């Protein structure tokens, strides 16, 4: 069993370089040095994660970690708060107090990777009366046995803030390098199993073939933006059009009577939608299947409601029966990925759609997506206008001869929307307001993803926010503050918002080279729908900039 201190050696090597190839080689050395049992845990810990997609999240607030550091090292909470203000990193704060601790723990033992991994994974299951104290005790037990540098990375792992520059792409390449595999093959397997630790074990054995498993989420295929409907129709010999619904993309996994529901980000949201489980049992004619669709909130007459309404269903963990009645949903299915022990992803959309139509028994709220197949612009435009009229975002134009490519934007699906493409950006900084807005963050620093997966600021949003939005944003950002500079703060890149704007402009002010003119908040993204890894890239912004120029 690997000692945790050995993993820390590699963390420090990774933190010491900014070069992606060096990071890849450091990780490859680490992975290669692992036995099969340790490998899965080491890969996950190297990414700073304790669960694979679709499983639990720790959900530990920074305030609890501050209190735990104080308790473990016998100092006052105000001392921890002051140190954190100067370091901007609770990991460094824990390291400092571990070096200068006043209380020596009895029976101190060397930590293994299993000690850390297994104990931290227990945290989400602790609930009920006194749960906070029990969680703090479990974290404190680990910290009391940890060396200063181990304490630093235990805290960083808890908070999901490793600061070693390891992104999914580097892990993919490291697995390929360590076990003499092709990076594209590693990614292909990951798209199906959704777990780099498991992929690494497969690569170590030289068994690079993944089987779809009902109940294990898959990465979804993504659509690219098209300049317009005519251009999208011209891309494919045989196009199909479907309404682009303003909802939550879901995958329904069914095996006999067992049904699980996963979000776009592969999170298990089965408990939040018991009616979809029931409908799937009754209306899907298949022993085994994985089908994709879009869930919409609807009113009493079946008319679609804004996504923000549906978001309340996703976030709710309790009073589910009441939410089912208050916020009914409608499901619109558009793809079939697996049917009765057969992988359908390799089949053309034409076959997937034909089979899907046969196995879905439609009702008012459990139905197939509106779908037409045409190359005729007039017919397609009529369908597009209908989508806008009923309050949806536009259409997806699909190549009906193409297979399904999980985890990719490969040009098989093209989205056509009426307005300039909104951007999903992550908040990386904020500034306290003045006057009656002094109690809120009233200016937000927004960032996209750079070419090396780092977040690059590309504009500020300082107006157009209602008081209700300011209050909601401030509440979410307070727990994400990592450093304060007077009235401005740096925040952990976690809160994703959808941003509208008048246009994209070239600007030397931001590292992207672009800025947004009159940005406005369209909605706060639900974490199960879009996370920091899903935000738009510099490449996207460059593309939208060129598209808007052509449209003028």
Secondary structure as UniProt FT lines:
FT   HELIX           4..15
FT   HELIX           20..32
FT   HELIX           36..46
FT   TURN            47..48
FT   TURN            53..54
FT   HELIX           62..73
FT   HELIX           77..87
FT   HELIX           90..99
FT   TURN            106..107
FT   HELIX           113..121
FT   HELIX           123..125
FT   TURN            129..130
FT   HELIX           131..145
FT   HELIX           148..159
FT   HELIX           168..178
FT   TURN            179..180
FT   HELIX           183..193
FT   HELIX           196..205
FT   TURN            214..215
FT   STRAND          222..225
FT   HELIX           229..235
FT   STRAND          239..244
FT   STRAND          248..255
FT   TURN            256..257
FT   STRAND          258..263
FT   TURN            264..265
FT   HELIX           270..273
FT   HELIX           274..283
FT   STRAND          288..298
FT   TURN            300..301
FT   HELIX           307..315
FT   HELIX           320..326
FT   STRAND          329..339
FT   TURN            340..341
FT   STRAND          342..343
FT   TURN            345..346
FT   HELIX           349..359
FT   STRAND          366..368
FT   STRAND          371..373
FT   HELIX           377..389
FT   TURN            390..391
FT   STRAND          394..399
FT   TURN            400..401
FT   TURN            406..407
FT   STRAND          409..417
FT   STRAND          423..432
FT   HELIX           435..437
FT   TURN            438..439
FT   STRAND          441..449
FT   TURN            451..452
FT   STRAND          455..461
FT   HELIX           467..478
FT   TURN            479..480
FT   STRAND          481..485
FT   TURN            486..487
FT   STRAND          488..491
FT   TURN            493..494
FT   STRAND          496..500
FT   STRAND          503..506
FT   TURN            508..509
FT   TURN            511..512
FT   STRAND          514..517
FT   STRAND          520..524
FT   TURN            527..529
FT   HELIX           532..534
FT   HELIX           538..551
//
